[in-house]
Amino acid sequence: MIDEYFRQYPGVKRFQDETIAQAQRDGYVETLTGRRRYLRDINSKNGMIRSAAERTAINTPIQGTAADMIKIAMVRVAKLLDEGRYHTRMLLQVHDELVFDLHREEKDELVPKIEEAMKSALPLSVPVVVESGTGANWLEAH
């Protein structure tokens, strides 16, 4: 099944192989924002240790960039809330979500601005989908 997946999506295998090779050469990988993660075990002679470092090398540019993206969005949203003198407050981040104490009278104006700040946090060549929901609690908002 894995072989068939890579046959259908050869770019994924190429990305993995190129990322591992770059990590072995340089000793680190980077997110799209340039944040580095050093991988001291990427050239280990121990296969299990090296495999773990290789998985980290593949995962970091993707998951690390997503983490950078949400942090950039949070800074932009905080600035938006402050400059607009809104009553709404950002409460917390859960993975790729932001949770707010949203004042009802600000909903129609503010939600699209927050969505846009999240969508445009990083310039990407693929669309970024942002969905929002509101409710009296987190469960209702989903």
N, CA, C and O atoms as a MOPAC input file, in Angstrom:
PM7 MOZYME 1SCF
protein

 N      0.81800 1    -1.18200 1     0.00000 1
 C      0.00000 1     0.00000 1     0.00000 1
 C      0.87700 1     1.26700 1     0.00000 1
 O      0.58100 1     2.24200 1    -0.69000 1
 N      1.94400 1     1.22500 1     0.78000 1
 C      2.85100 1     2.37600 1     0.83900 1
 C      3.52400 1     2.59600 1    -0.50600 1
 O      3.64600 1     3.73000 1    -0.96900 1
 N      3.96600 1     1.49700 1    -1.13800 1
 C      4.58900 1     1.62100 1    -2.46200 1
 C      3.62500 1     2.23500 1    -3.47400 1
 O      4.02500 1     3.06900 1    -4.28600 1
 N      2.37300 1     1.83000 1    -3.42900 1
 C      1.36400 1     2.38200 1    -4.34100 1
 C      1.15000 1     3.86800 1    -4.07600 1
 O      1.00600 1     4.65500 1    -5.01200 1
 N      1.13000 1     4.24700 1    -2.81300 1
 C      0.98100 1     5.65800 1    -2.46000 1
 C      2.10700 1     6.48100 1    -3.09400 1
 O      1.85300 1     7.51500 1    -3.71200 1
 N      3.34000 1     6.02000 1    -2.93700 1
 C      4.47600 1     6.76000 1    -3.48800 1
 C      4.48100 1     6.72900 1    -5.01200 1
 O      5.00200 1     7.65400 1    -5.63600 1
 N      3.91800 1     5.69300 1    -5.62700 1
 C      3.78800 1     5.66500 1    -7.09100 1
 C      2.79800 1     6.75200 1    -7.54100 1
 O      3.01600 1     7.42000 1    -8.55200 1
 N      1.73100 1     6.91600 1    -6.79200 1
 C      0.72800 1     7.91200 1    -7.15700 1
 C      1.17500 1     9.33500 1    -6.82100 1
 O      0.77900 1    10.29000 1    -7.49000 1
 N      1.99900 1     9.47000 1    -5.78200 1
 C      2.45300 1    10.79400 1    -5.33800 1
 C      3.97800 1    10.81600 1    -5.24400 1
 O      4.53000 1    10.87500 1    -4.14500 1
 N      4.65700 1    10.77000 1    -6.38100 1
 C      6.12400 1    10.70300 1    -6.35600 1
 C      6.77700 1    11.94100 1    -5.73700 1
 O      7.90900 1    11.86600 1    -5.25800 1
 N      6.08400 1    13.06500 1    -5.74100 1
 C      6.63700 1    14.27700 1    -5.14700 1
 C      6.82500 1    14.14600 1    -3.64100 1
 O      7.72600 1    14.76000 1    -3.07000 1
 N      5.97800 1    13.34900 1    -2.99500 1
 C      6.10100 1    13.14200 1    -1.55200 1
 C      7.39500 1    12.40700 1    -1.24600 1
 O      8.14300 1    12.80200 1    -0.35100 1
 N      7.65800 1    11.34600 1    -1.98400 1
 C      8.88900 1    10.56600 1    -1.77200 1
 C     10.12200 1    11.42300 1    -2.08300 1
 O     11.12300 1    11.37000 1    -1.37000 1
 N     10.03300 1    12.19800 1    -3.14000 1
 C     11.14600 1    13.07800 1    -3.50900 1
 C     11.40900 1    14.09200 1    -2.39600 1
 O     12.56000 1    14.32400 1    -2.02700 1
 N     10.33200 1    14.70300 1    -1.85500 1
 C     10.47900 1    15.64100 1    -0.74400 1
 C     11.15000 1    14.95900 1     0.43900 1
 O     12.07400 1    15.52000 1     1.02800 1
 N     10.70500 1    13.76600 1     0.79600 1
 C     11.28000 1    13.05200 1     1.93400 1
 C     12.76600 1    12.77600 1     1.70900 1
 O     13.59600 1    13.04300 1     2.57800 1
 N     13.08700 1    12.24600 1     0.54600 1
 C     14.48600 1    11.90100 1     0.25300 1
 C     15.38600 1    13.14500 1     0.23200 1
 O     16.49500 1    13.13000 1     0.76700 1
 N     14.89300 1    14.21500 1    -0.39000 1
 C     15.69400 1    15.44500 1    -0.46800 1
 C     15.85000 1    16.09000 1     0.90700 1
 O     16.90400 1    16.64300 1     1.22100 1
 N     14.81200 1    16.01900 1     1.71400 1
 C     14.88100 1    16.60100 1     3.05200 1
 C     15.86900 1    15.84500 1     3.92400 1
 O     16.65900 1    16.45600 1     4.64400 1
 N     15.83000 1    14.52600 1     3.86500 1
 C     16.77900 1    13.71600 1     4.63800 1
 C     18.20800 1    13.98000 1     4.17600 1
 O     19.10500 1    14.14000 1     5.00400 1
 N     18.42800 1    14.02600 1     2.86200 1
 C     19.77400 1    14.27300 1     2.33000 1
 C     20.29000 1    15.64000 1     2.77700 1
 O     21.45100 1    15.77200 1     3.16400 1
 N     19.43200 1    16.64900 1     2.72200 1
 C     19.83700 1    17.99300 1     3.15100 1
 C     20.15700 1    18.00100 1     4.64100 1
 O     21.13200 1    18.62400 1     5.06300 1
 N     19.34600 1    17.31500 1     5.43800 1
 C     19.58300 1    17.24900 1     6.88200 1
 C     20.89100 1    16.53200 1     7.18600 1
 O     21.63500 1    16.94800 1     8.07400 1
 N     21.17300 1    15.47100 1     6.46200 1
 C     22.43300 1    14.74000 1     6.67200 1
 C     23.63400 1    15.60800 1     6.30300 1
 O     24.68100 1    15.54100 1     6.94500 1
 N     23.47200 1    16.40400 1     5.28200 1
 C     24.55900 1    17.27600 1     4.83200 1
 C     24.76000 1    18.45600 1     5.79100 1
 O     25.89000 1    18.76400 1     6.16900 1
 N     23.65900 1    19.11800 1     6.18500 1
 C     23.74700 1    20.35300 1     6.95500 1
 C     23.61200 1    20.16200 1     8.46600 1
 O     24.05400 1    21.00500 1     9.24600 1
 N     22.99900 1    19.05300 1     8.87000 1
 C     22.81500 1    18.80000 1    10.29400 1
 C     21.55500 1    19.43200 1    10.87500 1
 O     21.33200 1    19.37200 1    12.08500 1
 N     20.73000 1    20.03500 1    10.02400 1
 C     19.49700 1    20.66100 1    10.47900 1
 C     18.49400 1    20.72400 1     9.32500 1
 O     18.84200 1    20.51300 1     8.16300 1
 N     17.25400 1    21.01800 1     9.67400 1
 C     16.21300 1    21.34400 1     8.70400 1
 C     15.60400 1    22.67700 1     9.12800 1
 O     15.81100 1    23.13100 1    10.25300 1
 N     14.85000 1    23.30200 1     8.21800 1
 C     14.26800 1    24.60300 1     8.50100 1
 C     12.78600 1    24.63200 1     8.16500 1
 O     12.30400 1    23.89600 1     7.30500 1
 N     12.08200 1    25.50500 1     8.87000 1
 C     10.70600 1    25.80900 1     8.50900 1
 C     10.74500 1    26.84900 1     7.39400 1
 O     11.81300 1    27.36400 1     7.06000 1
 N      9.58900 1    27.15900 1     6.81800 1
 C      9.55300 1    28.17500 1     5.76400 1
 C      9.99000 1    29.54200 1     6.25600 1
 O     10.43500 1    30.37300 1     5.46400 1
 N      9.87100 1    29.78600 1     7.54700 1
 C     10.29500 1    31.07500 1     8.10200 1
 C     11.78300 1    31.10000 1     8.43900 1
 O     12.30800 1    32.13000 1     8.86300 1
 N     12.46500 1    29.96900 1     8.25100 1
 C     13.89700 1    29.91500 1     8.51400 1
 C     14.27600 1    29.42900 1     9.90000 1
 O     15.45700 1    29.40500 1    10.24800 1
 N     13.29200 1    29.04300 1    10.69400 1
 C     13.61200 1    28.50400 1    12.02500 1
 C     14.25200 1    27.13300 1    11.84700 1
 O     13.72500 1    26.28200 1    11.13100 1
 N     15.37800 1    26.92800 1    12.49400 1
 C     16.15100 1    25.68700 1    12.32900 1
 C     15.90800 1    24.70400 1    13.46500 1
 O     15.72200 1    25.07500 1    14.62400 1
 N     15.91900 1    23.44500 1    13.08000 1
 C     15.91500 1    22.37100 1    14.07600 1
 C     17.13700 1    21.50800 1    13.77800 1
 O     17.23800 1    20.88200 1    12.72400 1
 N     18.04600 1    21.49400 1    14.72100 1
 C     19.26800 1    20.71600 1    14.56200 1
 C     18.99600 1    19.25900 1    14.92300 1
 O     18.26500 1    18.96300 1    15.86900 1
 N     19.59400 1    18.36600 1    14.15900 1
 C     19.36000 1    16.92500 1    14.30700 1
 C     20.69600 1    16.21900 1    14.51000 1
 O     21.32900 1    15.75900 1    13.56000 1
 N     21.10100 1    16.14600 1    15.76200 1
 C     22.42900 1    15.59700 1    16.04800 1
 C     22.54900 1    14.12200 1    15.66800 1
 O     23.65900 1    13.63700 1    15.44900 1
 N     21.42900 1    13.40100 1    15.58600 1
 C     21.48000 1    11.97100 1    15.30300 1
 C     21.19500 1    11.61900 1    13.84900 1
 O     21.00900 1    10.44300 1    13.53600 1
 N     21.15400 1    12.58800 1    12.96300 1
 C     20.76500 1    12.34000 1    11.57900 1
 C     21.77100 1    11.44700 1    10.83900 1
 O     21.41000 1    10.79100 1     9.86100 1
 N     23.00500 1    11.41800 1    11.29000 1
 C     24.01900 1    10.56200 1    10.66400 1
 C     24.48100 1     9.44100 1    11.59400 1
 O     25.57100 1     8.89500 1    11.42400 1
 N     23.65200 1     9.10600 1    12.56700 1
 C     24.00900 1     8.06300 1    13.52800 1
 C     24.21000 1     6.72400 1    12.82700 1
 O     23.53400 1     6.41700 1    11.84500 1
 N     25.13500 1     5.94200 1    13.33500 1
 C     25.36300 1     4.59400 1    12.81300 1
 C     24.28100 1     3.62600 1    13.29900 1
 O     24.06700 1     2.56900 1    12.70500 1
 N     23.61300 1     3.99900 1    14.37400 1
 C     22.51600 1     3.19100 1    14.90600 1
 C     21.26600 1     3.47100 1    14.05600 1
 O     20.76600 1     4.59600 1    14.03400 1
 N     20.77400 1     2.45400 1    13.36800 1
 C     19.65700 1     2.60600 1    12.43800 1
 C     18.37800 1     3.11300 1    13.08300 1
 O     17.67200 1     3.92800 1    12.48900 1
 N     18.06600 1     2.64600 1    14.28700 1
 C     16.84300 1     3.10000 1    14.95300 1
 C     16.92700 1     4.57700 1    15.31700 1
 O     15.96700 1     5.32500 1    15.13800 1
 N     18.06200 1     4.98200 1    15.82100 1
 C     18.25900 1     6.38500 1    16.20100 1
 C     18.23900 1     7.27100 1    14.96000 1
 O     17.61600 1     8.33200 1    14.94900 1
 N     18.93300 1     6.81500 1    13.90800 1
 C     18.96900 1     7.58500 1    12.65100 1
 C     17.56500 1     7.68800 1    12.03900 1
 O     17.18700 1     8.75100 1    11.54700 1
 N     16.79600 1     6.60100 1    12.06300 1
 C     15.43000 1     6.61900 1    11.51200 1
 C     14.54400 1     7.62000 1    12.24100 1
 O     13.74600 1     8.31900 1    11.61700 1
 N     14.68200 1     7.68800 1    13.55200 1
 C     13.90400 1     8.65900 1    14.32000 1
 C     14.27600 1    10.08600 1    13.90900 1
 O     13.40100 1    10.94100 1    13.77100 1
 N     15.55800 1    10.34100 1    13.71500 1
 C     16.01100 1    11.67200 1    13.28300 1
 C     15.51600 1    11.97200 1    11.86800 1
 O     15.17800 1    13.11400 1    11.55800 1
 N     15.47200 1    10.96000 1    11.01800 1
 C     14.96400 1    11.15100 1     9.65300 1
 C     13.47600 1    11.50600 1     9.66700 1
 O     13.03800 1    12.37500 1     8.91300 1
 N     12.70500 1    10.84100 1    10.51800 1
 C     11.28000 1    11.17000 1    10.63800 1
 C     11.10200 1    12.59900 1    11.14200 1
 O     10.22000 1    13.32400 1    10.68200 1
 N     11.93800 1    12.99100 1    12.08000 1
 C     11.89000 1    14.36000 1    12.59400 1
 C     12.25800 1    15.34400 1    11.48700 1
 O     11.65400 1    16.41100 1    11.37800 1
 N     13.23100 1    14.99500 1    10.67900 1
 C     13.64800 1    15.86300 1     9.57300 1
 C     12.50800 1    16.07300 1     8.58800 1
 O     12.30900 1    17.18500 1     8.09900 1
 N     11.76500 1    15.02900 1     8.29500 1
 C     10.64800 1    15.11700 1     7.35200 1
 C      9.49900 1    15.91000 1     7.96300 1
 O      8.86700 1    16.71600 1     7.28000 1
 N      9.22800 1    15.68800 1     9.23500 1
 C      8.08300 1    16.30000 1     9.89900 1
 C      8.28600 1    17.78500 1    10.20700 1
 O      7.34100 1    18.56800 1    10.11000 1
 N      9.47600 1    18.17100 1    10.56500 1
 C      9.72600 1    19.53400 1    11.03800 1
 C      9.36600 1    20.62800 1    10.03600 1
 O      8.70600 1    21.59200 1    10.42400 1
 N      9.76700 1    20.53000 1     8.77000 1
 C      9.38900 1    21.61000 1     7.85100 1
 C      7.87500 1    21.77900 1     7.70800 1
 O      7.39600 1    22.88300 1     7.44800 1
 N      7.13400 1    20.70700 1     7.87400 1
 C      5.68100 1    20.77000 1     7.72300 1
 C      5.02800 1    21.23200 1     9.02100 1
 O      4.35200 1    22.26100 1     9.04900 1
 N      5.23100 1    20.47400 1    10.08800 1
 C      4.60400 1    20.81500 1    11.36200 1
 C      5.20000 1    22.08900 1    11.95600 1
 O      4.48400 1    22.88500 1    12.56400 1
 N      6.47700 1    22.28000 1    11.78600 1
 C      7.12200 1    23.48600 1    12.30200 1
 C      6.63300 1    24.73700 1    11.59100 1
 O      6.43000 1    25.77800 1    12.21600 1
 N      6.44400 1    24.63100 1    10.28000 1
 C      5.91000 1    25.76800 1     9.53000 1
 C      4.47900 1    26.06300 1     9.95900 1
 O      4.08900 1    27.22600 1    10.06100 1
 N      3.69400 1    25.01900 1    10.21000 1
 C      2.32500 1    25.22800 1    10.70600 1
 C      2.35300 1    25.93200 1    12.05900 1
 O      1.53000 1    26.81000 1    12.31900 1
 N      3.29200 1    25.55400 1    12.91700 1
 C      3.42300 1    26.21200 1    14.22500 1
 C      3.82800 1    27.67500 1    14.04700 1
 O      3.29700 1    28.55300 1    14.72800 1
 N      4.76000 1    27.93900 1    13.14100 1
 C      5.15600 1    29.31700 1    12.86500 1
 C      3.96300 1    30.12000 1    12.35900 1
 O      3.76200 1    31.27100 1    12.74700 1
 N      3.18300 1    29.50000 1    11.49600 1
 C      2.05200 1    30.17300 1    10.88100 1
 C      1.01200 1    30.59800 1    11.92100 1
 O      0.51300 1    31.72200 1    11.86600 1
 N      0.68500 1    29.72800 1    12.85100 1
 C     -0.32000 1    30.07600 1    13.85900 1
 C      0.21600 1    31.16100 1    14.78700 1
 O     -0.54500 1    32.01700 1    15.24000 1
 N      1.51300 1    31.13500 1    15.07300 1
 C      2.09300 1    32.17600 1    15.92700 1
 C      2.06500 1    33.54000 1    15.23200 1
 O      1.75800 1    34.55400 1    15.85800 1
 N      2.38200 1    33.55800 1    13.95600 1
 C      2.31600 1    34.80600 1    13.18600 1
 C      0.88200 1    35.31900 1    13.16700 1
 O      0.64000 1    36.51200 1    13.34700 1
 N     -0.06300 1    34.41400 1    12.95000 1
 C     -1.47800 1    34.79700 1    12.95300 1
 C     -1.88000 1    35.36800 1    14.30500 1
 O     -2.61200 1    36.35600 1    14.36600 1
 N     -1.41400 1    34.76500 1    15.37900 1
 C     -1.75300 1    35.25200 1    16.71700 1
 C     -1.23500 1    36.67400 1    16.93700 1
 O     -1.94000 1    37.50800 1    17.50500 1
 N     -0.03500 1    36.94700 1    16.49900 1
 C      0.52300 1    38.29800 1    16.64300 1
 C     -0.31000 1    39.29200 1    15.83500 1
 O     -0.60800 1    40.38700 1    16.31100 1
 N     -0.68200 1    38.91000 1    14.61700 1
 C     -1.49300 1    39.79800 1    13.77300 1
 C     -2.87300 1    40.03900 1    14.38100 1
 O     -3.37200 1    41.16500 1    14.37700 1
 N     -3.47800 1    38.98800 1    14.89700 1
 C     -4.80400 1    39.13200 1    15.49400 1
 C     -4.72600 1    39.98300 1    16.76100 1
 O     -5.59400 1    40.82400 1    16.99500 1
 N     -3.70300 1    39.77300 1    17.57100 1
 C     -3.54600 1    40.59100 1    18.78300 1
 C     -3.41200 1    42.06500 1    18.41600 1
 O     -3.99500 1    42.92900 1    19.07100 1
 N     -2.65000 1    42.34500 1    17.37800 1
 C     -2.48800 1    43.73200 1    16.92200 1
 C     -3.82000 1    44.28100 1    16.41200 1
 O     -4.18100 1    45.42100 1    16.70500 1
 N     -4.54000 1    43.47400 1    15.65800 1
 C     -5.85400 1    43.86700 1    15.15200 1
 C     -6.80500 1    44.21500 1    16.29900 1
 O     -7.49400 1    45.23400 1    16.25500 1
 N     -6.83500 1    43.37200 1    17.31200 1
 C     -7.72300 1    43.60300 1    18.45100 1
 C     -7.33200 1    44.86700 1    19.21400 1
 O     -8.19000 1    45.65300 1    19.61700 1
 N     -6.02200 1    45.05100 1    19.40800 1
 C     -5.55100 1    46.23700 1    20.13400 1
 C     -5.81900 1    47.52200 1    19.36200 1
 O     -6.36700 1    48.48100 1    19.90500 1
 N     -5.42700 1    47.53300 1    18.08900 1
 C     -5.56700 1    48.75700 1    17.29300 1
 C     -7.02300 1    49.11200 1    17.04900 1
 O     -7.36700 1    50.29000 1    16.95100 1
 N     -7.88800 1    48.09600 1    16.94900 1
 C     -9.29900 1    48.34900 1    16.71800 1
 C    -10.08100 1    48.62700 1    17.98400 1
 O    -11.27800 1    48.91500 1    17.94600 1
 N     -9.38300 1    48.53700 1    19.11300 1
 C    -10.01900 1    48.77400 1    20.41800 1
 C    -11.27700 1    47.91400 1    20.60500 1
 O    -12.30000 1    48.35800 1    21.12600 1
 N    -11.14400 1    46.65300 1    20.14900 1
 C    -12.24800 1    45.70700 1    20.29300 1
 C    -12.34100 1    45.21300 1    21.73300 1
 O    -11.36600 1    45.25100 1    22.48300 1
 N    -13.50900 1    44.75700 1    22.09500 1
 C    -13.72600 1    44.14500 1    23.41000 1
 C    -13.41000 1    42.65500 1    23.37900 1
 O    -13.15800 1    42.04900 1    24.42100 1
 N    -13.42200 1    42.06500 1    22.19100 1
 C    -13.09900 1    40.65000 1    22.00800 1
 C    -11.66500 1    40.39300 1    22.44700 1
 O    -10.78200 1    41.22400 1    22.23100 1
 N    -11.44000 1    39.24200 1    23.06100 1
 C    -10.10200 1    38.85400 1    23.50800 1
 C     -9.76300 1    37.45800 1    23.01300 1
 O    -10.59600 1    36.55200 1    23.02000 1
 N     -8.50900 1    37.30800 1    22.57900 1
 C     -8.00500 1    35.99300 1    22.21800 1
 C     -7.68300 1    35.27100 1    23.52200 1
 O     -6.96200 1    35.79700 1    24.36900 1
 N     -8.21800 1    34.07100 1    23.67500 1
 C     -8.03300 1    33.33100 1    24.92500 1
 C     -6.90800 1    32.31500 1    24.85600 1
 O     -6.05100 1    32.26600 1    25.73900 1
 N     -6.91200 1    31.50600 1    23.80700 1
 C     -5.90500 1    30.44900 1    23.73500 1
 C     -5.79900 1    29.86600 1    22.34600 1
 O     -6.64600 1    30.08300 1    21.48000 1
 N     -4.73500 1    29.12300 1    22.16500 1
 C     -4.46900 1    28.39200 1    20.93200 1
 C     -4.57200 1    26.90600 1    21.24300 1
 O     -4.06100 1    26.43900 1    22.26100 1
 N     -5.23600 1    26.16700 1    20.35800 1
 C     -5.30200 1    24.70800 1    20.45400 1
 C     -4.88300 1    24.17400 1    19.08200 1
 O     -5.67400 1    24.18100 1    18.13800 1
 N     -3.64200 1    23.71400 1    18.98100 1
 C     -3.07000 1    23.23200 1    17.71600 1
 C     -3.18300 1    24.31700 1    16.65000 1
 O     -2.45000 1    25.30500 1    16.69300 1
 N     -4.09800 1    24.14400 1    15.69000 1
 C     -4.23300 1    25.14100 1    14.62900 1
 C     -5.48000 1    26.01100 1    14.80500 1
 O     -5.94800 1    26.63600 1    13.85300 1
 N     -6.00600 1    26.04400 1    16.01400 1
 C     -7.20000 1    26.83100 1    16.31700 1
 C     -6.85500 1    27.98500 1    17.25300 1
 O     -5.92800 1    27.91300 1    18.05900 1
 N     -7.63700 1    29.04700 1    17.11000 1
 C     -7.58800 1    30.13700 1    18.06500 1
 C     -8.96500 1    30.24000 1    18.69000 1
 O     -9.97800 1    30.16100 1    17.99500 1
 N     -9.00100 1    30.41600 1    19.99800 1
 C    -10.25600 1    30.51600 1    20.73700 1
 C    -10.35900 1    31.93100 1    21.30400 1
 O     -9.40400 1    32.46900 1    21.86500 1
 N    -11.54200 1    32.51300 1    21.14100 1
 C    -11.76900 1    33.90000 1    21.53800 1
 C    -12.95300 1    34.01400 1    22.48300 1
 O    -13.86600 1    33.18800 1    22.47300 1
 N    -12.91400 1    35.04400 1    23.28600 1
 C    -14.10000 1    35.53200 1    23.98000 1
 C    -14.61500 1    36.63600 1    23.06200 1
 O    -14.16900 1    37.78100 1    23.14200 1
 N    -15.56100 1    36.28000 1    22.18700 1
 C    -16.04200 1    37.16500 1    21.13400 1
 C    -17.27900 1    37.92900 1    21.60300 1
 O    -18.28800 1    37.33500 1    21.98300 1
 N    -17.18000 1    39.23300 1    21.57000 1
 C    -18.34700 1    40.05000 1    21.89900 1
 C    -19.30800 1    40.01000 1    20.70700 1
 O    -18.91200 1    40.25100 1    19.56600 1
 N    -20.55200 1    39.70600 1    20.98600 1
 C    -21.54700 1    39.47400 1    19.92700 1
 C    -21.64200 1    40.63600 1    18.94300 1
 O    -21.75100 1    40.41300 1    17.73700 1
 N    -21.60200 1    41.85500 1    19.43000 1
 C    -21.76500 1    43.01400 1    18.54600 1
 C    -20.55700 1    43.19800 1    17.60600 1
 O    -20.63900 1    43.96900 1    16.65000 1
 N    -19.46400 1    42.51600 1    17.86200 1
 C    -18.26700 1    42.62200 1    17.01300 1
 C    -18.14900 1    41.48000 1    16.00700 1
 O    -17.27700 1    41.50400 1    15.13900 1
 N    -19.01700 1    40.48800 1    16.12100 1
 C    -18.90400 1    39.26900 1    15.32200 1
 C    -18.84100 1    39.53300 1    13.81800 1
 O    -17.90800 1    39.07500 1    13.15900 1
 N    -19.80900 1    40.25700 1    13.26400 1
 C    -19.88200 1    40.43600 1    11.81200 1
 C    -18.67900 1    41.17800 1    11.25000 1
 O    -18.23600 1    40.89100 1    10.13800 1
 N    -18.15600 1    42.11200 1    11.99800 1
 C    -17.00000 1    42.87700 1    11.54300 1
 C    -15.68900 1    42.13500 1    11.78900 1
 O    -14.79500 1    42.14300 1    10.94200 1
 N    -15.58100 1    41.50200 1    12.93700 1
 C    -14.30000 1    40.97900 1    13.38600 1
 C    -13.95400 1    39.58600 1    12.85300 1
 O    -12.79900 1    39.33200 1    12.51200 1
 N    -14.91900 1    38.69600 1    12.77800 1
 C    -14.61800 1    37.31900 1    12.35600 1
 C    -13.95100 1    37.28100 1    10.98100 1
 O    -12.95000 1    36.58000 1    10.83300 1
 N    -14.45000 1    37.99900 1     9.96100 1
 C    -13.74300 1    37.97700 1     8.66600 1
 C    -12.31500 1    38.52900 1     8.74800 1
 O    -11.42700 1    38.06100 1     8.03400 1
 N    -12.09600 1    39.50800 1     9.60400 1
 C    -10.74400 1    40.07200 1     9.75300 1
 C     -9.80400 1    39.04900 1    10.40800 1
 O     -8.64000 1    38.93400 1    10.02200 1
 N    -10.30500 1    38.32500 1    11.37900 1
 C     -9.49500 1    37.28000 1    12.02700 1
 C     -9.19000 1    36.17200 1    11.03200 1
 O     -8.05400 1    35.70500 1    10.94700 1
 N    -10.19600 1    35.75100 1    10.28300 1
 C     -9.98400 1    34.70900 1     9.27600 1
 C     -8.92000 1    35.12700 1     8.27000 1
 O     -8.05400 1    34.32800 1     7.91200 1
 N     -8.98100 1    36.36900 1     7.81500 1
 C     -8.00000 1    36.85900 1     6.84800 1
 C     -6.59900 1    36.90700 1     7.45500 1
 O     -5.62500 1    36.56100 1     6.78600 1
 N     -6.49000 1    37.32500 1     8.69400 1
 C     -5.18000 1    37.35000 1     9.35300 1
 C     -4.58800 1    35.94800 1     9.43500 1
 O     -3.37600 1    35.77400 1     9.31200 1
 N     -5.43300 1    34.96000 1     9.64000 1
 C     -4.95700 1    33.58800 1     9.71500 1
 C     -4.58800 1    33.05400 1     8.33400 1
 O     -3.56400 1    32.38800 1     8.18300 1
 N     -5.40900 1    33.34100 1     7.32500 1
 C     -5.15600 1    32.85600 1     5.96400 1
 C     -3.86900 1    33.41500 1     5.38800 1
 O     -3.15800 1    32.72700 1     4.65600 1
 N     -3.57300 1    34.64600 1     5.71300 1
 C     -2.44000 1    35.33700 1     5.08800 1
 C     -1.19800 1    35.38900 1     5.97100 1
 O     -0.27900 1    36.16000 1     5.69700 1
 N     -1.15800 1    34.58900 1     7.01400 1
 C     -0.01400 1    34.62400 1     7.93900 1
 C      1.30100 1    34.34100 1     7.22400 1
 O      2.31700 1    34.96500 1     7.53000 1
 N      1.29600 1    33.41200 1     6.27900 1
 C      2.47500 1    33.11200 1     5.46900 1
 C      2.07100 1    33.07800 1     4.00200 1
 O      1.00200 1    32.56500 1     3.67000 1
 N      2.90000 1    33.61200 1     3.12700 1
 C      2.58700 1    33.52100 1     1.69500 1
 C      2.86500 1    32.09500 1     1.20300 1
 O      4.01500 1    31.65800 1     1.16600 1
 N      1.81900 1    31.38800 1     0.83400 1
 C      1.94200 1    30.01600 1     0.36700 1
 C      1.37300 1    29.90400 1    -1.04500 1
 O      0.54400 1    30.71600 1    -1.45500 1
 N      1.82300 1    28.89800 1    -1.77800 1
 C      1.32200 1    28.70000 1    -3.14100 1
 C      0.06500 1    27.83700 1    -3.17100 1
 O     -0.46400 1    27.54300 1    -4.24300 1
 N     -0.40700 1    27.43600 1    -2.01300 1
 C     -1.64000 1    26.65500 1    -1.91000 1
 C     -2.63300 1    27.45100 1    -1.06400 1
 O     -2.22400 1    28.24700 1    -0.21800 1
 N     -3.91700 1    27.24500 1    -1.28200 1
 C     -4.88700 1    27.98200 1    -0.46000 1
 C     -4.86900 1    27.50700 1     0.98100 1
 O     -4.68000 1    26.32400 1     1.26300 1
 N     -5.07000 1    28.44500 1     1.87600 1
 C     -5.19500 1    28.13500 1     3.29500 1
 C     -6.66700 1    28.28800 1     3.64900 1
 O     -7.25300 1    29.35600 1     3.47000 1
 N     -7.25000 1    27.21900 1     4.14700 1
 C     -8.67000 1    27.23700 1     4.49800 1
 C     -8.80800 1    27.52400 1     5.98700 1
 O     -8.19600 1    26.85600 1     6.82000 1
 N     -9.61200 1    28.51700 1     6.30500 1
 C     -9.88800 1    28.86600 1     7.69300 1
 C    -11.39700 1    28.79600 1     7.89100 1
 O    -12.16100 1    29.44700 1     7.17800 1
 N    -11.80500 1    28.01300 1     8.84900 1
 C    -13.22100 1    27.90200 1     9.18700 1
 C    -13.42600 1    28.47700 1    10.57900 1
 O    -12.54100 1    28.40900 1    11.43200 1
 N    -14.59800 1    29.04000 1    10.79100 1
 C    -14.88000 1    29.58700 1    12.11300 1
 C    -16.27200 1    29.15700 1    12.55700 1
 O    -17.13700 1    28.82700 1    11.74600 1
 N    -16.45100 1    29.17300 1    13.84100 1
 C    -17.74200 1    28.87700 1    14.42200 1
 C    -17.88900 1    29.66200 1    15.70000 1
 O    -16.90100 1    30.02600 1    16.33700 1
 N    -19.12100 1    29.92300 1    16.07100 1
 C    -19.36900 1    30.64800 1    17.31300 1
 C    -20.38000 1    29.87700 1    18.14600 1
 O    -21.17600 1    29.09500 1    17.62500 1
 N    -20.33300 1    30.10800 1    19.41300 1
 C    -21.27600 1    29.47000 1    20.31900 1
 C    -21.02500 1    29.91900 1    21.74100 1
 O    -20.07000 1    30.64200 1    22.02600 1
 N    -21.88900 1    29.48300 1    22.61700 1
 C    -21.76600 1    29.84900 1    24.03100 1
 C    -20.55800 1    29.17800 1    24.67900 1
 O    -20.07900 1    29.62200 1    25.72200 1
 N    -20.06500 1    28.09400 1    24.05000 1
 C    -18.89300 1    27.38700 1    24.56200 1
 C    -18.16200 1    26.75400 1    23.38900 1
 O    -18.62600 1    26.81700 1    22.25100 1
 N    -17.02600 1    26.14800 1    23.66800 1
 C    -16.17800 1    25.58300 1    22.62700 1
 C    -16.90500 1    24.47100 1    21.87200 1
 O    -16.77200 1    24.37800 1    20.65200 1
 N    -17.65500 1    23.64400 1    22.55300 1
 C    -18.39400 1    22.56600 1    21.91200 1
 C    -19.42200 1    23.11700 1    20.93300 1
 O    -19.52300 1    22.62800 1    19.80800 1
 N    -20.16900 1    24.10800 1    21.33500 1
 C    -21.15600 1    24.72400 1    20.43900 1
 C    -20.49700 1    25.36400 1    19.21700 1
 O    -21.05300 1    25.33700 1    18.11900 1
 N    -19.33100 1    25.92900 1    19.41300 1
 C    -18.63800 1    26.60800 1    18.31300 1
 C    -18.16800 1    25.63000 1    17.24400 1
 O    -17.89000 1    26.03400 1    16.11500 1
 N    -18.07800 1    24.36500 1    17.58200 1
 C    -17.66100 1    23.35900 1    16.61300 1
 C    -18.87300 1    22.74700 1    15.95600 1
 O    -18.73600 1    21.87200 1    15.10100 1

